[in-house]
């Protein structure tokens, strides 16, 4: 160790110890306080003999009148044991290197988080307790958590919006192709386009010219170039597909990641409406095929929940090797964690025809659990129910019952009496009441999460867990 002012490292510690013995207690406290927020001198009975702090706002937490009081009486109940451990005189007692984080209470304000370390010397009559105020660090952490929650909420909204539009694109009876504007290849095509322009094989990645008759390819490519540099829709008539059908097409350009791409819509010649839009007399794809083309896990069931059909994405989601292991089973088989969920969902879909973003917990065939969002639609023609299941972010837990208001909640539970065991109704109603109480606390505290946790009698960590469980991560007062 490099000597300092002629003293070696060992000599420096001896020098500091000797200097402390020559100083009075106030000078020692003020000197140590230059690098700390709170400094206490605690006697052998764990009573505060001196206290020093620069921020006068700390007096609100009882620190201004701390002298003469036991240190453990100045902190919250759960922190008292940490104070006892920190002031232990047992030579074999292990003290954490980072100190002890405790909370000082204050009526009407969030707790004061402080991390303390204790130091004692053989010839020094007091234990020197040095504290660092963590309020700013906690605020930064809370802002970070809130920002992360907002990002996760935005990502979920973006994911749900993408799913809606991709679903509309895939199940549309109008043939659409998304084209690379420079390479003139097919980026994506819906089932109607695949059925019209090929023998059912995928056409993604193929050059669009290869989907039409040789004599019409040059005219089509010229039209693609015109549409790419034009702000209006370009229509091309009298094209022939590989099957020999007479076709009409419209071309529209759009921007994607700084590149101009194209949307090609195709329909049989003469089948027009309003000059550009077109119709198909009967759907190109059946309900069974539409499940296979959906971009998310999907099921088709009867009104009792018996599975009639499922796509491969659902098989992947539940780790089922074959469709035969799914068809004929009840959908509640994969939602046994919350048995009431599916009954509530089906009761709602029979009344409302369409239910969106219904949250629940899915259990796969390997006993793994994950949070999912379920959207359901009742087919009035045959009475079947189509479910789209979207996995939520890892570690996200959201309550399954999220009706819009209390009367709706009461009515929903009343409709289930006689259909669901009373213990399940009580369990779910307690969850709803807990959610309402948390929302009320956030409203009263203007979304101050730390203060809301205090008036609810929870730790901040417990509150954040419940916020995620009830889907309230991005809750703002007045938005319920």
C-alpha positions in Angstrom: 0.0 0.0 0.0 1.4 3.4 -1.0 2.3 5.5 2.1 0.2 8.7 2.6 2.0 11.7 4.1 4.8 9.4 5.4 2.4 6.8 6.9 1.8 3.3 5.7 -1.7 1.8 5.4 -1.6 0.2 8.8 -0.3 3.4 10.4 -3.1 5.4 8.8 -5.8 3.4 10.6 -4.0 3.9 13.9 -3.7 7.6 13.1 -7.4 7.9 12.4 -8.3 6.1 15.6 -6.0 8.3 17.7 -7.5 11.4 16.0 -11.1 10.3 16.9 -10.1 10.0 20.5 -9.0 13.6 20.5 -12.3 14.9 19.0 -15.6 15.7 20.8 -18.8 13.8 19.8 -20.3 16.7 17.9 -17.2 17.1 15.8 -17.1 13.4 15.1 -20.7 13.4 14.0 -20.3 16.4 11.7 -17.1 15.0 10.2 -18.7 11.7 9.4 -21.8 13.4 8.1 -19.8 15.0 5.3 -20.1 11.7 3.4 -23.5 10.5 4.8 -27.1 11.7 5.1 -27.7 10.5 8.7 -25.1 9.9 11.4 -26.0 8.5 14.9 -24.0 7.7 18.0 -25.7 4.8 19.8 -24.8 3.8 23.3 -24.5 0.3 24.8 -28.3 0.2 25.4 -29.1 0.8 21.7 -30.3 4.3 22.6 -29.5 7.3 20.3 -27.1 9.6 22.1 -26.4 12.0 19.2 -27.9 12.4 15.7 -26.7 14.5 12.8 -28.4 15.1 9.5 -28.3 17.9 6.9 -31.8 17.6 5.3 -34.3 19.2 7.7 -37.2 17.3 6.0 -36.0 14.2 7.8 -37.4 15.6 11.1 -40.8 14.6 9.8 -39.8 11.0 10.3 -39.0 11.4 14.0 -35.3 11.9 13.6 -35.4 15.4 15.1 -36.4 14.0 18.4 -34.5 10.8 18.2 -32.0 11.5 21.0 -32.8 9.5 24.1 -35.0 6.9 22.2 -34.1 3.4 21.3 -33.1 3.2 17.6 -35.5 0.3 16.9 -38.4 2.6 18.0 -37.7 5.0 15.2 -38.3 2.4 12.4 -41.3 0.4 11.1 -42.2 -2.9 12.7 -40.7 -5.0 10.0 -37.4 -3.1 10.2 -36.9 -3.4 14.0 -35.4 -6.9 13.7 -32.8 -5.5 11.3 -31.8 -2.8 13.8 -31.3 -5.5 16.4 -29.2 -7.5 14.1 -27.1 -4.5 13.1 -26.4 -3.5 16.7 -25.6 -7.0 17.8 -22.5 -7.3 20.0 -22.0 -11.0 19.1 -18.4 -11.2 17.6 -19.5 -14.1 15.4 -22.5 -12.3 14.0 -22.3 -11.7 10.3 -23.2 -8.2 8.9 -24.0 -7.8 5.2 -21.5 -5.7 3.4 -24.1 -3.5 1.9 -25.7 -2.6 5.2 -29.3 -2.9 6.5 -32.1 -1.3 4.6 -34.8 -0.1 7.0 -37.9 2.2 6.8 -38.7 5.2 9.1 -42.4 5.8 9.3 -44.2 9.1 8.9 -48.0 9.7 9.2 -49.5 10.9 5.9 -46.3 10.3 3.9 -44.5 7.3 2.4 -41.9 5.6 4.5 -38.3 6.9 4.5 -36.0 4.1 3.1 -32.5 4.3 4.6 -29.6 1.9 4.4 -27.5 1.8 7.6 -24.1 0.5 8.5 -22.8 0.3 12.1 -19.2 0.8 13.2 -17.6 0.3 16.6 -14.2 0.6 18.1 -12.5 -0.9 21.1 -11.8 2.4 22.9 -14.8 4.3 21.4 -17.8 4.3 23.8 -20.5 4.5 21.1 -21.6 2.6 18.0 -21.3 4.9 15.0 -24.4 4.3 12.8 -24.1 5.8 9.3 -27.2 6.1 7.0 -27.8 6.9 3.4 -31.1 8.3 2.2 -32.6 6.1 -0.5 -35.6 8.2 -1.4 -34.2 9.4 -4.7 -33.0 5.9 -5.6 -36.5 4.5 -4.8 -38.1 7.2 -7.0 -35.8 6.3 -9.8 -36.6 2.6 -9.4 -40.3 3.3 -9.4 -40.0 5.5 -12.5 -38.1 2.7 -14.1 -40.7 0.1 -13.2 -43.5 2.4 -14.4 -41.7 3.0 -17.7 -41.2 -0.7 -18.1 -44.9 -1.3 -17.5 -45.8 1.4 -20.0 -43.5 -0.2 -22.6 -45.0 -3.6 -21.9 -48.5 -2.2 -22.2 -47.6 -0.5 -25.5 -46.1 -3.7 -26.8 -49.2 -5.6 -25.9 -51.4 -3.1 -27.7 -49.2 -3.2 -30.7 -49.2 -7.0 -30.7 -53.0 -7.1 -30.4 -53.4 -4.5 -33.2 -51.1 -6.6 -35.4 -53.1 -9.7 -34.7 -56.3 -8.0 -35.6 -55.1 -6.7 -38.9 -53.3 -9.9 -39.8 -56.4 -11.9 -39.0 -58.5 -9.6 -41.2 -55.9 -10.0 -44.0 -55.7 -13.8 -43.8 -59.5 -14.5 -43.6 -60.5 -12.0 -46.2 -62.4 -13.5 -49.2 -60.7 -10.9 -51.5 -57.4 -12.1 -52.8 -54.5 -9.8 -51.6 -50.8 -10.0 -52.2 -48.1 -7.9 -50.5 -45.2 -7.3 -52.9 -41.6 -6.1 -52.6 -41.6 -2.9 -54.6 -38.0 -3.4 -55.8 -37.6 -7.1 -56.3 -41.3 -7.7 -57.4 -41.6 -10.8 -55.3 -44.5 -11.8 -53.1 -43.9 -11.0 -49.4 -47.2 -12.3 -48.2 -50.5 -13.6 -49.6 -53.8 -14.5 -48.0 -55.6 -17.8 -48.5 -58.0 -16.3 -51.2 -55.0 -15.3 -53.3 -53.3 -18.6 -52.9 -56.5 -20.4 -54.0 -57.0 -18.1 -57.0 -53.4 -17.9 -58.3 -51.9 -21.3 -57.5 -52.8 -24.9 -56.7 -52.9 -24.3 -53.0 -49.1 -24.1 -52.6 -47.5 -21.2 -50.8 -46.5 -18.3 -53.2 -44.5 -16.2 -50.7 -41.0 -15.5 -52.0 -42.0 -16.1 -55.7 -41.7 -13.5 -58.4 -45.2 -12.1 -59.0 -44.7 -12.4 -62.8 -44.6 -16.1 -62.5 -48.2 -16.1 -61.2 -49.6 -14.8 -64.5 -49.6 -15.8 -68.2 -46.4 -15.1 -70.1 -48.0 -12.7 -72.5 -49.3 -10.5 -69.7 -46.1 -10.4 -67.6 -44.5 -7.4 -69.2 -47.7 -5.4 -68.9 -48.1 -6.3 -65.3 -44.4 -5.3 -64.5 -45.0 -1.9 -66.2 -48.1 -1.4 -64.1 -46.1 -2.3 -60.9 -43.5 0.4 -61.8 -46.2 3.0 -62.4 -48.0 2.2 -59.2 -44.8 2.4 -57.2 -44.3 6.0 -58.3 -47.9 7.0 -58.3 -50.0 8.1 -55.4 -53.2 6.8 -56.9 -54.5 3.3 -57.5 -53.6 1.7 -60.8 -56.1 -0.8 -62.3 -55.1 -3.5 -64.8 -57.8 -5.5 -66.7 -57.7 -8.6 -68.9 -54.9 -10.4 -67.1 -54.7 -14.2 -67.4 -53.6 -16.4 -64.5 -51.7 -19.7 -64.8 -55.1 -21.5 -64.6 -56.3 -19.5 -67.7 -58.8 -17.4 -65.7 -59.5 -13.8 -66.9 -58.5 -11.5 -64.0 -58.6 -7.9 -63.1 -56.2 -6.3 -60.6 -55.6 -3.1 -58.7 -52.2 -1.9 -57.4 -51.5 0.5 -54.5 -48.2 1.6 -53.1 -47.4 2.0 -49.4 -44.3 2.8 -47.3 -42.7 0.2 -45.1 -39.4 0.8 -43.3 -38.4 3.4 -45.8 -39.2 1.3 -48.8 -42.1 1.6 -51.2 -43.9 -1.7 -51.5 -47.2 -2.7 -53.2 -50.5 -4.2 -52.4 -51.9 -6.3 -55.4 -55.6 -7.1 -55.2 -56.9 -9.6 -57.8 -60.5 -10.7 -58.7 -62.2 -12.5 -61.6 -62.8 -10.2 -64.6 -66.2 -8.7 -64.7 -66.8 -9.2 -60.9 -66.6 -5.6 -59.8 -68.3 -3.2 -57.5 -67.9 0.6 -57.7 -65.2 0.2 -60.3 -62.4 -1.1 -58.0 -63.8 -3.0 -55.1 -64.9 -6.6 -55.9 -67.0 -9.3 -54.4 -66.9 -13.1 -54.2 -70.3 -14.9 -54.4 -69.3 -17.5 -51.8 -66.3 -17.6 -49.5 -63.1 -18.9 -50.9 -62.2 -20.6 -47.6 -64.3 -22.6 -45.2 -64.2 -22.1 -41.4 -61.9 -25.1 -41.0 -59.4 -23.7 -43.4 -59.7 -20.2 -41.9 -58.4 -21.6 -38.6 -55.3 -22.9 -40.3 -54.6 -19.5 -41.8 -55.1 -17.4 -38.6 -51.8 -16.0 -37.3 -52.6 -16.9 -33.7 -53.6 -20.1 -31.9 -57.3 -20.7 -32.6 -60.0 -23.2 -31.7 -63.6 -23.9 -32.9 -66.0 -25.3 -30.3 -69.6 -25.9 -29.8 -71.6 -23.8 -27.2 -70.6 -26.3 -24.4 -66.9 -25.9 -25.1 -66.3 -29.2 -26.9 -63.5 -28.7 -29.4 -64.5 -29.2 -33.0 -61.3 -28.0 -34.8 -58.0 -26.4 -33.9 -55.0 -25.0 -35.9 -51.4 -26.1 -35.6 -50.5 -23.0 -33.6 -52.8 -24.1 -30.8 -51.2 -27.6 -30.9 -47.8 -25.9 -30.5 -49.1 -23.7 -27.6 -50.3 -26.7 -25.6 -47.6 -29.1 -26.8 -50.0 -31.5 -28.3 -48.5 -33.9 -30.9 -51.7 -34.5 -32.9 -55.0 -32.9 -33.6 -56.8 -36.1 -32.4 -55.6 -35.3 -28.8 -57.5 -32.0 -28.9 -60.7 -32.6 -30.9 -63.6 -33.9 -28.7 -62.1 -32.6 -25.4 -63.6 -29.6 -23.5 -61.7 -26.4 -23.8 -61.7 -26.1 -20.0 -59.2 -28.9 -19.9 -56.5 -26.3 -20.6 -58.0 -23.7 -18.2 -58.4 -25.8 -15.1 -56.4 -23.3 -13.0 -59.4 -21.0 -13.1 -62.3 -23.3 -13.7 -64.8 -20.5 -13.7 -63.0 -18.6 -16.5 -64.4 -20.5 -19.5 -67.9 -20.6 -18.1 -67.9 -16.8 -17.7 -66.4 -16.5 -21.2 -69.0 -18.7 -22.8 -71.9 -17.0 -20.9 -70.7 -13.7 -22.2 -70.2 -14.7 -25.8 -73.7 -16.2 -25.9 -75.1 -12.9 -24.8 -72.7 -10.5 -26.6 -71.7 -12.5 -29.7 -68.1 -11.1 -29.4 -65.8 -11.0 -26.5 -62.2 -9.5 -26.7 -59.2 -9.6 -24.5 -60.5 -12.0 -21.9 -57.5 -12.8 -19.7 -56.9 -16.3 -18.2 -54.3 -18.8 -17.3 -53.6 -21.7 -19.8 -52.1 -25.0 -18.7 -50.5 -27.0 -21.4 -50.1 -30.7 -21.7 -46.7 -30.5 -19.9 -48.3 -28.8 -16.9 -46.7 -25.5 -17.8 -48.7 -22.3 -17.1 -48.8 -19.0 -19.0 -51.1 -16.0 -19.1 -53.1 -15.6 -22.2 -55.7 -13.3 -23.7 -58.7 -14.9 -25.3 -61.0 -13.4 -27.9 -64.2 -15.3 -28.8 -66.9 -14.9 -31.5 -70.2 -16.7 -31.9 -71.1 -17.9 -35.4 -74.8 -17.3 -35.7 -75.1 -19.6 -38.7 -74.1 -22.9 -37.0 -73.9 -21.8 -33.3 -70.2 -22.6 -33.0 -67.7 -20.5 -31.0 -64.3 -19.5 -32.4 -61.6 -18.7 -29.9 -58.3 -16.9 -30.6 -55.7 -17.3 -27.9 -52.8 -14.9 -27.6 -50.0 -15.6 -25.1 -49.1 -12.6 -22.9 -45.6 -11.5 -21.8 -43.5 -13.9 -19.7 -44.2 -13.6 -16.0 -47.4 -11.5 -16.5 -50.3 -12.5 -14.4 -53.7 -10.9 -15.0 -57.0 -11.6 -13.4 -59.5 -13.4 -15.7 -62.6 -11.5 -14.6 -62.4 -7.9 -15.8 -65.9 -6.6 -16.4 -66.3 -2.9 -16.9 -68.2 -1.9 -13.8 -69.6 -3.2 -10.5 -73.2 -3.7 -11.6 -72.0 -5.8 -14.5 -69.8 -7.8 -12.1 -72.7 -8.5 -9.8 -75.0 -9.5 -12.7 -72.3 -11.8 -14.1 -71.9 -13.6 -10.8 -75.7 -13.9 -10.3 -76.0 -15.5 -13.7 -73.5 -18.2 -12.6 -75.3 -19.2 -9.4 -76.3 -22.9 -9.8 -73.8 -23.4 -12.6 -70.5 -22.9 -10.7 -69.6 -24.1 -7.2 -70.1 -21.5 -4.5 -66.4 -21.7 -3.4 -65.3 -20.7 -6.9 -67.7 -17.8 -7.0 -66.4 -16.6 -3.6 -62.8 -16.9 -4.7 -63.3 -14.9 -7.9 -65.5 -12.3 -6.1 -62.7 -11.7 -3.6 -60.3 -11.1 -6.5 -62.7 -8.6 -8.0 -63.1 -6.8 -4.6 -59.3 -6.7 -4.2 -59.0 -5.2 -7.7 -61.6 -2.5 -6.9 -59.8 -1.6 -3.6 -56.4 -1.3 -5.4 -58.0 1.0 -8.0 -59.6 3.1 -5.2 -56.2 3.4 -3.4 -54.5 4.5 -6.6 -57.3 7.1 -7.3 -57.0 8.5 -3.7 -53.2 8.8 -3.9 -53.2 10.1 -7.5 -51.3 7.0 -8.6 -48.6 7.3 -5.9 -47.8 3.6 -5.7 -45.8 3.8 -2.5 -48.5 5.7 -0.7 -51.2 3.4 -2.1 -49.3 0.4 -0.7 -49.1 2.1 2.7 -52.9 2.8 3.0 -53.6 -0.8 1.8 -51.3 -2.2 4.4 -49.0 -3.8 1.7 -45.4 -3.7 0.9 -44.5 -2.0 -2.4 -43.3 -5.3 -3.8 -46.6 -7.0 -2.9 -48.6 -4.1 -4.5 -46.6 -4.4 -7.7 -47.3 -8.2 -7.8 -51.0 -7.5 -7.4 -50.9 -4.8 -10.0 -49.5 -7.3 -12.5 -52.0 -9.9 -11.4 -55.0 -7.7 -11.9 -53.7 -6.1 -15.2 -53.3 -2.7 -13.6 -49.7 -2.0 -14.5 -50.6 0.9 -16.7 -53.6 2.1 -14.6 -54.1 5.8 -14.3 -56.7 7.5 -12.1 -60.0 8.0 -14.0 -59.2 5.4 -16.6 -61.2 2.5 -15.1 
